[in-house]
Amino acid sequence: MADEATHPVDSIVQEADSVQRIRKWFNEAKTNRDIRADRWRKNEKLYYGRHWEGVPSKKGQTKMVFNYPLSNIESVLPIVADFLPTVDIMPMESNDVAFSEMMTKRFTQIAEETHLYDKILGAVKDSLIYSNGFIEVMPDISVEEEDGEEVVKFNGFNIETIDPYTVMPDPFATDMDLKEGVCRYIIFGVPMYLADIKAKYGVDVQSEGVLDEYRAFQVTDEDDRAGFQSDPSQGKDSEMALVIECYYRDADEESYPNGRITAIAGDKLLVDEALEIPRIPYFMVGNYKSPHSFYGIGEPELVRTQTKATNEIMSAIADNIKKTGNPPLKISKRAQAELNKNLSGQPGERWVSTTPDEINYAQPPSIPNYIQAFVQQVNGMQDSITGVQDVTQGRQPTGVTAAKAITALQEAAQTRIRYKITKEITKFIKDIGNYMVQLIQVYDTEIRSIRERSADGSYE
C-alpha cells in the first residue's frame, strides 16, 4: 500500500496502475487456462457418467454407460491412501534428536486437527480427474495485546483443497514457486458473495453473475443451473463478484523479498502488500506432469475415445437384442386392408387374415462374431493405458491360481501407481511439510506443551 508520506494523488495513480497490471496478467493467464478448462469439463462429464450429453438420439435408443474413468480413479485412490507418505521431522545432528521428536509430535497434532492428509487426498483426486490438484496451507496468525504490548499469536493452519478452475498461472510457469525461470506470477480467481467482500475488505463492488466458469461442477449442478455466466438477475448465486488474488515477484526485492500479493475486484484495489511468509501458501500435485509444463494429464483423457466407443457398441448390441425379441412387422397393403385393427406387435398378439403369408416379422441383422472380440480387445487396451489391471481391482487373473504368482502380479500391476506416490505425491507432501515446520518454528508457542494421544484415544 502507499506510504503515509505519499501524496493522495500519487496514491490514486499507484492503485490504478496496480489494478491495471493485475487485470492485464489475469486476462493473459485466463486465456491460457481456458484451453485446459475445456479438457477438464470433458473429464468431469466422463467421471460423472454424462457420456451421452449433447449426442442426438432416436426415440427408444439405448444409451448404456460404462464408466471406466470413475472405476480407474476410484481404484487408484485407495491404493494411494494406503501408501500415503507422512511427514516425519528428522534430526540434522545428534543433539537435535529431542527437538525433532518434539516437532514431529506437534506436527502430527496439527495434521490431525486440520485433517491435513484428507485434504491432501482431495488434491490428489483432483489431479487424477483434471490433471492438477491444489491445496492452500494458510497460517492463522493474529496480533493480540498483552500487558500493553502487541503479541503475535499463532492459531494453527487453515488448510483447504483448492478448486482447479480458480488457479491461473503465468503462461510460462512450470511450478507454483515464485522463482526465476519457474513462475513469474500466479493468480487465483475466487468467486465471493458481495456481502463477504464488503465484510472482509470494506469495499462495495458490482455483481458479476453466477461465475460458474471458476467452479468445478458436481453431479447435480446441471439440474440447478442453465449454463455458464448466467445473467446477474438470475440464479441463486447471482450476488457474487470475482476476487482476483495475484502473488508475484516484484522488481523491488528489498521491499518485497518473499514476493508481493495484490488483490482486486472489478476496478477496486483490495490488498497490496508484501508477502510476510517464506513462500506462497499454495502447493500443487500433477498427474503425468512434465517438468517443462505446469499442467499434467487427467486419467479420463487417456480412455475418452475407448470409453465412448464401448458405450456406443454395447448400446447398439442392446438395441439389436431388443429388436430381436420384438421385431417390426412387414405387412402388405392387401393384408393391411383386410385387418380390422392396427397391429401393435405386442407379444402374443392375434389377428385374422386370409393372406397370412403377407404378414411377417422383419428380423434384424445378426451381430458379427468379431464385435465381442473387439470390445474385449478395447477393454484390454484400456487396462494397459491406465495401468489398472484385474489384480489391482481385486479380480483373479484368468489361469493364475498360485498365491505367490498373484502377489507378484499385484506388485507389478501397481508399478505406475507406486511411481506416482514415490515421486509426485511424496514431493507434494514434503514441500507442504517443510513449509509448515518452518512456520511452526517461527510462530508456534505451544511446541513445548505437547500432549500425546494414548492408545484409548485420550490425551496424556
TIMI-734503 format. One record per residue (C-alpha): residue in one letter; x, y, z; residue number from 1. Coordinates in nm, 2 decimals. Layout:
  res       X       Y       Z    n
    a       X       Y       Z  NUM
...
***
This chain:
  res       X       Y       Z    n
    m    0.00    0.00    0.00    1
    a    0.11    0.36   -0.04    2
    d    0.33    0.51    0.23    3
    e    0.19    0.77    0.47    4
    a    0.41    1.04    0.31    5
    t    0.28    0.96   -0.04    6
    h    0.07    1.24   -0.19    7
    p   -0.30    1.14   -0.22    8
    v   -0.29    1.19   -0.60    9
    d    0.02    0.97   -0.63   10
    s   -0.16    0.71   -0.42   11
    i   -0.46    0.70   -0.65   12
    v   -0.23    0.67   -0.95   13
    q   -0.04    0.38   -0.79   14
    e   -0.36    0.20   -0.71   15
    a   -0.49    0.24   -1.07   16
    d   -0.15    0.11   -1.20   17
    s   -0.17   -0.19   -0.97   18
    v   -0.53   -0.27   -1.08   19
    q   -0.44   -0.23   -1.45   20
    r   -0.13   -0.46   -1.41   21
    i   -0.32   -0.73   -1.23   22
    r   -0.61   -0.71   -1.48   23
    k   -0.36   -0.75   -1.77   24
    w   -0.20   -1.05   -1.61   25
    f   -0.54   -1.20   -1.53   26
    n   -0.65   -1.18   -1.89   27
    e   -0.35   -1.35   -2.03   28
    a   -0.34   -1.62   -1.76   29
    k   -0.71   -1.69   -1.80   30
    t   -0.68   -1.72   -2.18   31
    n   -0.41   -1.98   -2.13   32
    r   -0.61   -2.16   -1.86   33
    d   -0.93   -2.17   -2.07   34
    i   -0.75   -2.41   -2.31   35
    r   -0.72   -2.66   -2.03   36
    a   -1.06   -2.58   -1.89   37
    d   -1.23   -2.73   -2.20   38
    r   -1.05   -3.06   -2.14   39
    w   -1.14   -3.05   -1.77   40
    r   -1.51   -3.01   -1.85   41
    k   -1.49   -3.32   -2.07   42
    n   -1.31   -3.51   -1.79   43
    e   -1.58   -3.41   -1.55   44
    k   -1.85   -3.54   -1.78   45
    l   -1.67   -3.87   -1.82   46
    y   -1.61   -3.91   -1.45   47
    y   -1.97   -3.84   -1.35   48
    g   -2.11   -4.07   -1.63   49
    r   -2.25   -3.80   -1.86   50
    h   -2.11   -3.97   -2.16   51
    w   -2.40   -3.91   -2.39   52
    e   -2.45   -3.55   -2.32   53
    g   -2.51   -3.35   -2.64   54
    v   -2.54   -3.66   -2.86   55
    p   -2.87   -3.66   -3.05   56
    s   -3.07   -3.98   -3.02   57
    k   -3.38   -4.15   -3.17   58
    k   -3.68   -4.24   -2.95   59
    g   -3.62   -4.57   -2.76   60
    q   -3.25   -4.57   -2.84   61
    t   -3.04   -4.74   -2.57   62
    k   -2.77   -4.53   -2.41   63
    m   -2.55   -4.75   -2.19   64
    v   -2.27   -4.60   -1.98   65
    f   -1.96   -4.80   -1.89   66
    n   -1.79   -4.56   -1.66   67
    y   -1.43   -4.67   -1.68   68
    p   -1.28   -4.33   -1.59   69
    l   -1.46   -4.34   -1.25   70
    s   -1.36   -4.70   -1.19   71
    n   -1.00   -4.63   -1.27   72
    i   -0.97   -4.33   -1.05   73
    e   -1.16   -4.48   -0.76   74
    s   -0.93   -4.79   -0.79   75
    v   -0.61   -4.58   -0.77   76
    l   -0.72   -4.35   -0.49   77
    p   -0.75   -4.62   -0.21   78
    i   -0.40   -4.75   -0.30   79
    v   -0.26   -4.40   -0.27   80
    a   -0.44   -4.36    0.06   81
    d   -0.29   -4.69    0.19   82
    f    0.06   -4.59    0.10   83
    l    0.04   -4.21    0.15   84
    p    0.36   -4.07    0.29   85
    t    0.35   -3.88    0.62   86
    v    0.57   -3.60    0.75   87
    d    0.85   -3.71    0.99   88
    i    1.10   -3.45    1.11   89
    m    1.45   -3.60    1.12   90
    p    1.74   -3.46    1.33   91
    m    2.02   -3.29    1.15   92
    e    2.28   -3.36    1.43   93
    s    2.29   -3.58    1.74   94
    n    2.18   -3.30    1.97   95
    d    1.87   -3.24    1.76   96
    v    1.70   -3.57    1.84   97
    a    1.49   -3.44    2.13   98
    f    1.38   -3.13    1.93   99
    s    1.30   -3.34    1.62  100
    e    1.08   -3.57    1.82  101
    m    0.90   -3.27    1.98  102
    m    0.85   -3.12    1.64  103
    t    0.72   -3.44    1.49  104
    k    0.46   -3.47    1.78  105
    r    0.35   -3.11    1.73  106
    f    0.32   -3.16    1.35  107
    t    0.11   -3.48    1.40  108
    q   -0.11   -3.29    1.64  109
    i   -0.17   -3.01    1.39  110
    a   -0.22   -3.26    1.10  111
    e   -0.50   -3.43    1.30  112
    e   -0.67   -3.10    1.39  113
    t   -0.67   -2.97    1.04  114
    h   -0.73   -3.31    0.86  115
    l   -0.42   -3.24    0.65  116
    y   -0.39   -3.58    0.49  117
    d   -0.76   -3.59    0.40  118
    k   -0.71   -3.25    0.22  119
    i   -0.40   -3.39    0.05  120
    l   -0.60   -3.69   -0.08  121
    g   -0.86   -3.45   -0.21  122
    a   -0.60   -3.26   -0.41  123
    v   -0.46   -3.60   -0.54  124
    k   -0.81   -3.69   -0.65  125
    d   -0.84   -3.36   -0.84  126
    s   -0.51   -3.43   -1.01  127
    l   -0.64   -3.77   -1.12  128
    i   -0.97   -3.62   -1.26  129
    y   -0.84   -3.29   -1.41  130
    s   -0.45   -3.31   -1.43  131
    n   -0.36   -3.09   -1.13  132
    g   -0.46   -3.07   -0.77  133
    f   -0.40   -2.77   -0.54  134
    i   -0.40   -2.72   -0.17  135
    e   -0.39   -2.40    0.04  136
    v   -0.20   -2.40    0.37  137
    m   -0.26   -2.06    0.53  138
    p   -0.11   -1.98    0.87  139
    d   -0.37   -1.84    1.11  140
    i   -0.18   -1.56    1.28  141
    s   -0.33   -1.28    1.49  142
    v   -0.19   -0.99    1.68  143
    e   -0.32   -0.95    2.03  144
    e   -0.25   -0.71    2.31  145
    e   -0.09   -0.85    2.63  146
    d    0.03   -0.63    2.92  147
    g    0.01   -0.33    2.69  148
    e    0.22   -0.49    2.42  149
    e    0.12   -0.63    2.08  150
    v    0.20   -1.01    2.07  151
    v    0.19   -1.22    1.76  152
    k   -0.02   -1.53    1.83  153
    f   -0.01   -1.85    1.62  154
    n   -0.36   -2.02    1.60  155
    g   -0.26   -2.31    1.37  156
    f   -0.33   -2.35    1.00  157
    n   -0.63   -2.31    0.77  158
    i   -0.60   -2.59    0.51  159
    e   -0.83   -2.63    0.21  160
    t   -0.83   -2.81   -0.12  161
    i   -0.85   -2.55   -0.39  162
    d   -1.08   -2.57   -0.69  163
    p   -0.86   -2.61   -1.00  164
    y   -1.07   -2.37   -1.20  165
    t   -0.97   -2.08   -0.97  166
    v   -0.60   -2.13   -1.05  167
    m   -0.44   -1.93   -1.33  168
    p   -0.06   -1.93   -1.36  169
    d    0.18   -1.74   -1.57  170
    p    0.15   -1.90   -1.92  171
    f    0.52   -1.99   -1.90  172
    a    0.52   -2.12   -1.54  173
    t    0.63   -2.48   -1.46  174
    d    0.55   -2.49   -1.09  175
    m    0.39   -2.29   -0.81  176
    d    0.71   -2.14   -0.66  177
    l    0.79   -1.77   -0.73  178
    k    1.14   -1.83   -0.86  179
    e    1.33   -1.70   -1.16  180
    g    1.25   -1.93   -1.45  181
    v    0.98   -2.12   -1.26  182
    c    0.69   -1.88   -1.21  183
    r    0.66   -1.50   -1.25  184
    y    0.31   -1.48   -1.10  185
    i    0.02   -1.69   -1.02  186
    i   -0.34   -1.57   -1.00  187
    f   -0.64   -1.71   -0.81  188
    g   -0.99   -1.61   -0.93  189
    v   -1.22   -1.67   -0.63  190
    p   -1.60   -1.61   -0.66  191
    m   -1.72   -1.44   -0.34  192
    y   -2.06   -1.31   -0.22  193
    l   -2.08   -0.93   -0.23  194
    a   -2.16   -0.92    0.14  195
    d   -1.85   -1.13    0.22  196
    i   -1.63   -0.89    0.01  197
    k   -1.78   -0.59    0.20  198
    a   -1.72   -0.76    0.54  199
    k   -1.36   -0.87    0.46  200
    y   -1.23   -0.57    0.26  201
    g   -1.48   -0.29    0.34  202
    v   -1.54   -0.23   -0.03  203
    d   -1.86   -0.23   -0.24  204
    v   -1.83   -0.40   -0.58  205
    q   -2.08   -0.48   -0.85  206
    s   -2.23   -0.83   -0.91  207
    e   -2.07   -1.03   -1.19  208
    g   -2.33   -1.31   -1.21  209
    v   -2.30   -1.68   -1.12  210
    l   -1.94   -1.72   -1.22  211
    d   -1.97   -2.09   -1.29  212
    e   -1.66   -2.10   -1.51  213
    y   -1.45   -2.07   -1.19  214
    r   -1.60   -2.38   -1.02  215
    a   -1.57   -2.75   -1.07  216
    f   -1.91   -2.90   -1.15  217
    q   -2.07   -3.16   -0.92  218
    v   -2.33   -3.43   -1.01  219
    t   -2.64   -3.21   -0.96  220
    d   -2.51   -2.88   -1.10  221
    e   -2.66   -2.92   -1.44  222
    d   -3.01   -2.95   -1.29  223
    d   -2.95   -2.64   -1.08  224
    r   -2.81   -2.41   -1.34  225
    a   -2.88   -2.34   -1.71  226
    g   -2.52   -2.27   -1.81  227
    f   -2.21   -2.06   -1.77  228
    q   -2.21   -1.70   -1.68  229
    s   -2.59   -1.67   -1.62  230
    d   -2.75   -1.32   -1.62  231
    p   -2.68   -1.15   -1.29  232
    s   -3.05   -1.12   -1.23  233
    q   -3.09   -1.50   -1.24  234
    g   -2.97   -1.79   -1.03  235
    k   -2.92   -1.85   -0.66  236
    d   -2.56   -1.73   -0.67  237
    s   -2.61   -1.41   -0.87  238
    e   -2.49   -1.17   -0.60  239
    m   -2.13   -1.26   -0.65  240
    a   -1.81   -1.10   -0.78  241
    l   -1.47   -1.23   -0.87  242
    v   -1.18   -1.15   -0.63  243
    i   -0.86   -1.17   -0.82  244
    e   -0.56   -1.25   -0.59  245
    c   -0.22   -1.23   -0.76  246
    y    0.11   -1.35   -0.60  247
    y    0.41   -1.23   -0.79  248
    r    0.78   -1.14   -0.79  249
    d    0.84   -0.77   -0.76  250
    a    1.14   -0.58   -0.90  251
    d    1.18   -0.41   -0.56  252
    e    1.33   -0.72   -0.39  253
    e    1.43   -0.51   -0.08  254
    s    1.07   -0.42   -0.01  255
    y    0.92   -0.75   -0.12  256
    p    1.19   -1.02   -0.05  257
    n    0.94   -1.31   -0.04  258
    g    0.71   -1.17   -0.31  259
    r    0.41   -0.94   -0.33  260
    i    0.03   -1.00   -0.31  261
    t   -0.22   -0.78   -0.48  262
    a   -0.60   -0.84   -0.48  263
    i   -0.86   -0.66   -0.68  264
    a   -1.24   -0.70   -0.75  265
    g   -1.37   -0.52   -1.06  266
    d   -1.18   -0.19   -1.07  267
    k   -1.13   -0.17   -0.69  268
    l   -0.79   -0.24   -0.52  269
    l   -0.85   -0.46   -0.21  270
    v   -0.50   -0.56   -0.10  271
    d   -0.15   -0.46   -0.20  272
    e    0.13   -0.57    0.04  273
    a    0.44   -0.77    0.09  274
    l    0.42   -1.15    0.14  275
    e    0.52   -1.20    0.50  276
    i    0.56   -1.58    0.49  277
    p    0.86   -1.75    0.32  278
    r    0.66   -1.86    0.01  279
    i    0.31   -1.85   -0.13  280
    p    0.08   -2.07    0.08  281
    y   -0.03   -2.29   -0.22  282
    f    0.10   -2.63   -0.33  283
    m    0.04   -2.84   -0.64  284
    v    0.05   -3.21   -0.73  285
    g    0.04   -3.31   -1.10  286
    n   -0.07   -3.63   -1.28  287
    y    0.17   -3.73   -1.55  288
    k    0.32   -3.38   -1.53  289
    s    0.63   -3.29   -1.74  290
    p    0.90   -3.08   -1.56  291
    h    0.87   -2.83   -1.85  292
    s    0.49   -2.77   -1.82  293
    f    0.26   -2.65   -1.54  294
    y   -0.02   -2.89   -1.63  295
    g   -0.04   -3.27   -1.64  296
    i   -0.29   -3.51   -1.79  297
    g   -0.61   -3.63   -1.63  298
    e   -0.69   -4.00   -1.62  299
    p   -1.02   -3.97   -1.81  300
    e   -0.83   -3.82   -2.11  301
    l   -0.64   -4.14   -2.15  302
    v   -0.95   -4.35   -2.22  303
    r   -1.20   -4.10   -2.35  304
    t   -1.23   -4.24   -2.71  305
    q   -1.22   -4.60   -2.59  306
    t   -1.50   -4.54   -2.33  307
    k   -1.72   -4.37   -2.58  308
    a   -1.66   -4.65   -2.84  309
    t   -1.75   -4.92   -2.58  310
    n   -2.07   -4.73   -2.49  311
    e   -2.18   -4.69   -2.85  312
    i   -2.10   -5.05   -2.94  313
    m   -2.27   -5.21   -2.64  314
    s   -2.57   -4.98   -2.68  315
    a   -2.60   -5.09   -3.04  316
    i   -2.58   -5.45   -2.94  317
    a   -2.86   -5.39   -2.67  318
    d   -3.08   -5.23   -2.94  319
    n   -3.02   -5.53   -3.17  320
    i   -3.12   -5.77   -2.89  321
    k   -3.44   -5.57   -2.82  322
    k   -3.53   -5.58   -3.19  323
    t   -3.47   -5.95   -3.20  324
    g   -3.71   -6.01   -2.91  325
    n   -3.97   -5.76   -3.05  326
    p   -3.90   -5.73   -3.42  327
    p   -4.10   -5.50   -3.65  328
    l   -4.38   -5.64   -3.87  329
    k   -4.38   -5.64   -4.25  330
    i   -4.74   -5.61   -4.37  331
    s   -4.85   -5.59   -4.74  332
    k   -5.11   -5.33   -4.84  333
    r   -5.36   -5.60   -4.92  334
    a   -5.32   -5.76   -4.58  335
    q   -5.34   -5.42   -4.41  336
    a   -5.68   -5.36   -4.59  337
    e   -5.82   -5.69   -4.45  338
    l   -5.73   -5.63   -4.09  339
    n   -5.99   -5.49   -3.86  340
    k   -5.74   -5.33   -3.63  341
    n   -5.39   -5.19   -3.63  342
    l   -5.12   -5.43   -3.52  343
    s   -4.91   -5.32   -3.23  344
    g   -4.65   -5.60   -3.24  345
    q   -4.72   -5.69   -2.87  346
    p   -4.60   -6.05   -2.77  347
    g   -4.89   -6.30   -2.82  348
    e   -5.10   -6.07   -3.03  349
    r   -5.36   -6.24   -3.25  350
    w   -5.50   -6.13   -3.58  351
    v   -5.72   -6.28   -3.86  352
    s   -5.62   -6.26   -4.22  353
    t   -5.69   -6.45   -4.55  354
    t   -5.33   -6.36   -4.65  355
    p   -5.11   -6.48   -4.36  356
    d   -4.81   -6.51   -4.58  357
    e   -4.81   -6.14   -4.63  358
    i   -4.76   -6.06   -4.26  359
    n   -4.41   -6.14   -4.14  360
    y   -4.16   -6.04   -3.88  361
    a   -3.86   -5.85   -4.01  362
    q   -3.55   -6.00   -3.84  363
    p   -3.27   -5.75   -3.76  364
    p   -2.93   -5.84   -3.90  365
    s   -2.72   -6.07   -3.68  366
    i   -2.43   -5.93   -3.48  367
    p   -2.09   -6.01   -3.64  368
    n   -1.88   -6.25   -3.44  369
    y   -1.58   -6.01   -3.43  370
    i   -1.78   -5.74   -3.23  371
    q   -1.75   -5.92   -2.89  372
    a   -1.38   -5.98   -2.95  373
    f   -1.33   -5.62   -3.05  374
    v   -1.50   -5.50   -2.73  375
    q   -1.27   -5.73   -2.52  376
    q   -0.97   -5.60   -2.70  377
    v   -1.06   -5.24   -2.64  378
    n   -1.12   -5.31   -2.27  379
    g   -0.78   -5.48   -2.25  380
    m   -0.61   -5.18   -2.41  381
    q   -0.78   -4.96   -2.15  382
    d   -0.62   -5.16   -1.87  383
    s   -0.28   -5.12   -2.03  384
    i   -0.33   -4.74   -2.09  385
    t   -0.45   -4.67   -1.74  386
    g   -0.22   -4.91   -1.55  387
    v   -0.53   -5.05   -1.36  388
    q   -0.53   -5.43   -1.41  389
    d   -0.76   -5.70   -1.29  390
    v   -0.55   -5.78   -0.98  391
    t   -0.54   -5.41   -0.90  392
    q   -0.92   -5.42   -0.86  393
    g   -0.92   -5.75   -0.66  394
    r   -1.00   -5.98   -0.96  395
    q   -0.81   -6.30   -1.00  396
    p   -0.64   -6.31   -1.34  397
    t   -0.75   -6.59   -1.58  398
    g   -0.53   -6.90   -1.55  399
    v   -0.34   -6.79   -1.24  400
    t   -0.41   -6.98   -0.92  401
    a   -0.08   -6.98   -0.72  402
    a   -0.08   -6.73   -0.43  403
    k    0.28   -6.62   -0.50  404
    a    0.21   -6.56   -0.86  405
    i   -0.09   -6.34   -0.78  406
    t    0.11   -6.14   -0.52  407
    a    0.38   -6.09   -0.78  408
    l    0.12   -5.97   -1.04  409
    q   -0.03   -5.73   -0.78  410
    e    0.32   -5.58   -0.72  411
    a    0.38   -5.55   -1.10  412
    a    0.03   -5.41   -1.16  413
    q    0.09   -5.12   -0.91  414
    t    0.42   -5.01   -1.06  415
    r    0.27   -4.69   -1.22  416
    i    0.07   -4.61   -0.90  417
    r    0.37   -4.66   -0.68  418
    y    0.57   -4.43   -0.90  419
    k    0.31   -4.15   -0.85  420
    i    0.33   -4.20   -0.48  421
    t    0.71   -4.20   -0.45  422
    k    0.77   -3.91   -0.69  423
    e    0.49   -3.66   -0.74  424
    i    0.29   -3.72   -0.42  425
    t    0.60   -3.75   -0.19  426
    k    0.74   -3.43   -0.33  427
    f    0.40   -3.26   -0.28  428
    i    0.38   -3.37    0.09  429
    k    0.75   -3.29    0.15  430
    d    0.71   -2.93    0.03  431
    i    0.40   -2.88    0.25  432
    g    0.58   -3.03    0.55  433
    n    0.89   -2.82    0.51  434
    y    0.68   -2.51    0.48  435
    m    0.46   -2.59    0.78  436
    v    0.76   -2.68    1.00  437
    q    0.93   -2.36    0.91  438
    l    0.63   -2.16    1.02  439
    i    0.58   -2.36    1.34  440
    q    0.94   -2.29    1.44  441
    v    0.89   -1.92    1.39  442
    y    0.54   -1.86    1.53  443
    d    0.42   -2.16    1.74  444
    t    0.45   -2.10    2.12  445
    e    0.30   -2.44    2.21  446
    i    0.58   -2.66    2.09  447
    r    0.69   -2.73    2.45  448
    s    0.34   -2.82    2.58  449
    i    0.26   -3.11    2.35  450
    r    0.02   -3.38    2.47  451
    e    0.04   -3.72    2.32  452
    r   -0.26   -3.93    2.24  453
    s   -0.28   -4.26    2.43  454
    a   -0.40   -4.60    2.29  455
    d   -0.75   -4.53    2.40  456
    g   -0.77   -4.21    2.21  457
    s   -0.74   -3.97    2.51  458
    y   -0.46   -3.71    2.55  459
    e   -0.20   -3.78    2.81  460
***
